[in-house]
């Protein structure tokens, strides 16, 4: 799992060869902590086909502003610097797979 910062964001996402899934979270967010094992499990299953990243909005305010993150958890799927999907709130593994068309 790659932890994104304002400094490494572009390198890790815009130039990725596969779709990038970013979990925007905050340390003191209970739903974010509940989402963490779901996101980790998705990475274990789909990690070869997708790049999994996390961004702490409390520490990386620039990224939060860039993506208009108003609530956490928020998961964004990107490819070639473009947002393909955006999912707000706590979701199950099945819901995320369905919404994000993971396969």
Protein Blocks (a to p, Z undefined) as FASTA:
>chain_A
ZZddfklmmmmmmmpcbdcddddddfklmklmmmmmmmmmmmmmmmmmpccddddfklmm
mlmmmnopabdcdddddeehiafbdcedjddfklmmmmnopZZ
